[in-house]
Amino acid sequence: MYVDEEGMALDGFPLMLAKSHQLSLMYWGDYSWMNDPYNRKLPLDLTTFIGTFINVIWGYLVYAI
C-alpha cells in the first residue's frame, strides 16, 4: 500500500516521509540527495521511520532548549 514491488515509496505521504528522511541525513553529513534532488526512487523501510523519529526528537530538544 505504501511501497511498490521494489520497496520504493509511492506518491503522497510515503514519498514525503522518504524525502524528508533523505533531507535530514544532512545532519549526519550525508549530502547524497544533492546529486539528484528530484529522485522519486527512495526506499521506505524501518530505518526511514527510526531516522525520522530521531530527527523529530532532536528538533524538539533543540527547540525546547
N, C-alpha and C positions, 0 to 999 in steps of 0.2 A: 504494500500500500504506500510506503514512503520511499522505497528504493526499487530500482529496476533489477533485471536479472543479474547484472554485474555488481550490484551493491552501491550504485551511484545514486545520489539524491535526485528525486523527482522535483518538478516545479512546485512553487508555493513555499510553504513553511519549511519543509525539509531542505530545500535548496538554500533558503535564508539561513537556517541553522548551520549548514555545512559551510556556507560562505563566511558567516561571522566567525566560525571556528578557524578558518583559514586566515582571516584578517587578524584574529587575536594571537596567532602564532608569532606576530611581530614582537610581543612581549618577551618572547624567549629567543629572539634573534633570528627567526626563520622568515626571510623575505621572499621565499619562492613564489608566493602568489603574484608578485610583481611581474614575473615572466609572462603570464597570461591572465590579466585581471578579469577577463570575460569568460574564463573557463567555467563550463557548466558540468563538467565531469568530476564531481567532488565526492569522495567516499562519505558515507553516512554510517558510522559504526559506533561501538561503545566508547572509543576514545574521543569521538566528537562530543558526546554527551558529558563525559567526565571533564574534558578540557573546558567546555562551556560553563559547567558548574564551577570549576576552579576560578575561571575568569570573572564570573558574577560575584563570587565571594571576595576575590581580590579587589574588584572595583568597589564593592561595598565598603571594604575595610579602608581603602584609600579615601573614599568619600567621607566616611564617618570620622576619620582621624583628622 
